[in-house]
Amino acid sequence: MKIDILAIGVHPDDVELSCAGTILKHIALKKKVGILDLTRGELGTRGTAEIRTKEAKKAAKILGVSFREQLNMADGFFRNNEKFQLEIIEKIRQYQPEIVLCNAVSDRHPDHGRSAKLVSDACFYSGLMKIETLHAKKKQQAWRPKAVYHYIQDNFIHPDFVIDITKYMDKKMEAISAFESQFYNPNSKEPKTAISGEDFFELVKAKSMIFGRSIGVRYAEGFTADRTIGVNSLFHLV
């Protein structure tokens, strides 16, 4: 299956929190989108790996993505090295995405920035034909995505561009809510975390409103790029 966009997150809810609106918008534009979780989020304070995997499948169904896979890397202990790069390269070559969306280049959670560099490097190396993957059933052809874009997470980073997701904000929040073990529940006996507060969903919307305001829309999602962004004409800029 060749896809248009591969959204990668180190933890199962990273994609939903940061770029679900963009995914929904492009699926509506008839683009094929897949999600790849690097870990099962097993070090998370709330829930378990099994619960989070179940929630991830529910969120994927809400979004309508073509597939969702988990690589089962060690949460917190993966590294940007040959072993982990090859796991990602195998998936990039398998699905041949034109665009890869991945974690923020720097963030409160150290896994996010490390994942951003790991994925970015893997996308480059995936285009080198002399690199061979280890576990693919047949020899894979080299493939390099045309672009890697980093979504913005907890820390505010000035975006290189933003995407209007106003039409898809409600559906985005529905997908986020699928991860019910992670967010506010007055009956939960689990410890409080940075994202389990009663006002956290309001913060998610507020950040999208800040990005949206910059282009005169209600809600938007922000991204940074590893390269210079080109446009066909001045009239393609919002």
C-alpha positions as CSV (number, residue, x, y, z in Angstrom):
1,M,0.0,0.0,0.0
2,K,1.5,3.3,-1.1
3,I,0.2,6.3,1.0
4,D,0.4,10.0,0.7
5,I,1.2,10.9,4.4
6,L,2.7,8.9,7.2
7,A,2.1,10.5,10.6
8,I,4.6,9.2,13.2
9,G,4.5,9.7,16.9
10,V,6.7,8.3,19.6
11,H,3.7,7.9,22.0
12,P,0.2,6.6,20.9
13,D,-1.6,10.0,21.4
14,D,1.1,12.3,20.0
15,V,-0.4,12.4,16.5
16,E,-4.0,13.0,17.7
17,L,-3.0,15.9,20.0
18,S,-0.8,17.6,17.5
19,C,-1.9,17.0,13.9
20,A,-5.3,15.1,13.9
21,G,-7.0,18.0,12.2
22,T,-4.4,18.0,9.4
23,I,-4.9,14.3,8.9
24,L,-8.7,14.6,8.8
25,K,-8.5,17.5,6.3
26,H,-6.2,15.5,3.9
27,I,-8.3,12.3,4.2
28,A,-11.3,14.5,3.1
29,L,-9.1,15.6,0.2
30,K,-8.9,11.9,-0.8
31,K,-5.3,11.4,0.4
32,K,-4.2,8.2,2.0
33,V,-2.8,8.6,5.5
34,G,-1.3,6.1,7.9
35,I,-0.1,6.4,11.5
36,L,3.0,4.8,13.0
37,D,3.5,4.8,16.8
38,L,7.1,4.1,17.7
39,T,6.3,2.9,21.3
40,R,3.2,1.7,23.2
41,G,3.6,4.5,25.7
42,E,4.3,1.9,28.4
43,L,6.1,4.4,30.7
44,G,3.1,6.7,30.9
45,T,1.9,7.5,34.4
46,R,-1.7,6.6,33.6
47,G,-3.0,3.5,31.9
48,T,-1.0,0.6,30.5
49,A,0.5,-0.4,27.2
50,E,-2.5,-2.6,26.5
51,I,-5.0,0.1,27.3
52,R,-3.2,2.7,25.2
53,T,-3.0,0.3,22.3
54,K,-6.8,-0.3,22.5
55,E,-7.4,3.5,22.7
56,A,-5.0,4.0,19.7
57,K,-7.1,1.6,17.6
58,K,-10.3,3.5,18.5
59,A,-8.7,6.8,17.6
60,A,-7.5,5.5,14.3
61,K,-11.1,4.4,13.5
62,I,-12.4,7.8,14.3
63,L,-9.8,9.5,12.1
64,G,-10.4,7.0,9.2
65,V,-6.7,6.4,8.5
66,S,-5.7,3.6,6.2
67,F,-3.7,1.8,8.9
68,R,-2.1,2.3,12.3
69,E,1.0,0.3,13.3
70,Q,3.2,0.2,16.5
71,L,6.9,-0.6,16.3
72,N,7.1,-1.5,20.1
73,M,10.3,0.5,20.6
74,A,11.2,0.9,24.3
75,D,9.4,3.9,25.6
76,G,12.0,6.3,27.0
77,F,15.0,4.2,26.0
78,F,15.0,4.2,22.2
79,R,18.0,5.9,20.7
80,N,18.8,7.5,17.4
81,N,21.1,4.8,16.1
82,E,21.3,2.2,13.3
83,K,19.0,-0.3,15.0
84,F,16.0,2.0,15.4
85,Q,16.6,3.9,12.2
86,L,16.4,0.6,10.2
87,E,13.0,-0.2,11.8
88,I,11.6,3.1,10.6
89,I,13.3,2.9,7.2
90,E,11.6,-0.5,6.6
91,K,8.2,1.2,7.2
92,I,9.0,4.2,5.0
93,R,10.0,1.9,2.1
94,Q,7.0,-0.3,2.7
95,Y,4.5,2.5,2.5
96,Q,6.4,5.1,0.4
97,P,4.8,8.2,1.8
98,E,5.3,11.5,0.0
99,I,5.2,13.4,3.3
100,V,6.1,12.4,6.8
101,L,4.7,14.2,9.9
102,C,6.6,13.6,13.1
103,N,7.3,14.9,16.7
104,A,8.3,18.4,17.6
105,V,12.0,19.2,17.3
106,S,12.1,20.2,21.0
107,D,9.6,19.7,23.7
108,R,8.9,19.2,27.4
109,H,9.1,15.4,27.0
110,P,12.7,14.4,26.0
111,D,11.3,11.6,23.9
112,H,9.7,14.0,21.5
113,G,12.8,15.8,20.4
114,R,14.8,12.6,20.2
115,S,12.0,11.0,18.1
116,A,12.0,14.0,15.8
117,K,15.7,13.6,15.0
118,L,15.4,9.8,14.7
119,V,12.6,10.0,12.2
120,S,14.2,12.8,10.2
121,D,17.4,10.9,9.9
122,A,15.6,7.7,9.0
123,C,13.7,9.5,6.2
124,F,17.0,10.7,4.7
125,Y,18.8,7.3,5.0
126,S,15.8,5.5,3.5
127,G,16.7,7.1,0.2
128,L,20.2,5.5,0.1
129,M,20.0,2.4,-2.0
130,K,23.0,0.8,-0.4
131,I,21.2,0.5,3.0
132,E,19.4,-2.7,3.3
133,T,16.6,-3.4,5.7
134,L,16.8,-6.5,7.9
135,H,13.3,-7.9,8.4
136,A,11.4,-7.1,5.2
137,K,10.0,-10.2,3.5
138,K,11.6,-9.1,0.2
139,K,14.3,-6.7,-0.9
140,Q,13.0,-3.1,-0.5
141,Q,13.7,-0.3,-2.9
142,A,15.1,3.0,-1.6
143,W,12.5,5.6,-0.9
144,R,12.9,9.1,0.5
145,P,9.8,11.2,1.3
146,K,9.6,14.6,-0.4
147,A,9.2,16.4,2.9
148,V,9.4,15.9,6.7
149,Y,7.3,18.3,8.8
150,H,7.4,18.5,12.6
151,Y,4.1,19.1,14.4
152,I,4.2,21.4,17.5
153,Q,3.4,19.8,20.9
154,D,3.5,21.1,24.4
155,N,6.1,23.8,24.1
156,F,5.3,26.7,21.9
157,I,7.5,26.8,18.8
158,H,6.9,29.5,16.2
159,P,5.6,27.6,13.2
160,D,7.0,27.7,9.6
161,F,3.4,27.3,8.4
162,V,0.0,26.5,9.7
163,I,-3.0,24.6,8.3
164,D,-6.6,25.6,8.8
165,I,-8.4,22.8,10.6
166,T,-11.5,24.8,11.7
167,K,-13.9,22.3,9.9
168,Y,-12.3,19.3,11.6
169,M,-11.7,20.6,15.2
170,D,-14.7,18.7,16.7
171,K,-13.6,15.5,15.1
172,K,-10.0,16.0,16.3
173,M,-11.3,16.4,19.9
174,E,-13.3,13.2,19.5
175,A,-10.1,11.3,18.4
176,I,-8.2,12.8,21.3
177,S,-10.9,11.7,23.7
178,A,-10.5,8.1,22.6
179,F,-7.4,8.1,24.9
180,E,-9.6,8.3,28.0
181,S,-7.0,6.8,30.3
182,Q,-4.8,9.8,29.8
183,F,-7.2,12.7,30.4
184,Y,-9.5,14.1,33.0
185,N,-11.9,11.7,34.7
186,P,-13.3,12.8,38.0
187,N,-13.7,9.1,39.0
188,S,-10.1,8.1,38.2
189,K,-7.9,6.9,41.0
190,E,-4.7,7.3,38.9
191,P,-2.1,10.0,39.6
192,K,-2.5,13.5,38.1
193,T,-0.3,14.4,35.2
194,A,0.4,17.4,33.0
195,I,-2.4,16.4,30.6
196,S,-5.0,15.0,33.0
197,G,-6.3,18.3,34.4
198,E,-9.9,19.4,33.8
199,D,-8.8,22.3,31.6
200,F,-6.4,20.5,29.4
201,F,-8.8,20.2,26.4
202,E,-9.4,23.9,26.6
203,L,-5.6,24.4,26.3
204,V,-5.6,22.2,23.2
205,K,-8.2,24.3,21.6
206,A,-6.5,27.6,22.8
207,K,-3.3,26.6,21.1
208,S,-5.2,25.9,17.8
209,M,-6.9,29.2,18.2
210,I,-3.5,31.0,18.5
211,F,-2.3,29.3,15.3
212,G,-5.6,30.0,13.6
213,R,-5.6,33.7,14.5
214,S,-2.3,34.2,12.6
215,I,-4.1,33.4,9.3
216,G,-7.6,34.7,10.2
217,V,-9.3,31.4,10.8
218,R,-10.8,29.8,14.0
219,Y,-8.5,26.8,14.4
220,A,-5.2,25.8,12.9
221,E,-2.3,23.4,13.5
222,G,1.4,24.5,13.3
223,F,4.4,22.8,11.8
224,T,8.1,23.4,11.4
225,A,10.1,22.2,8.4
226,D,13.6,20.8,7.8
227,R,13.9,22.6,4.5
228,T,13.0,25.8,2.8
229,I,9.3,25.8,1.8
230,G,8.4,26.8,-1.8
231,V,5.1,27.9,-3.2
232,N,3.9,28.1,-6.8
233,S,2.8,31.7,-6.6
234,L,2.0,34.5,-4.1
235,F,-1.7,33.6,-4.5
236,H,-1.2,30.2,-2.9
237,L,-0.3,31.9,0.4
238,V,-3.2,32.5,2.9
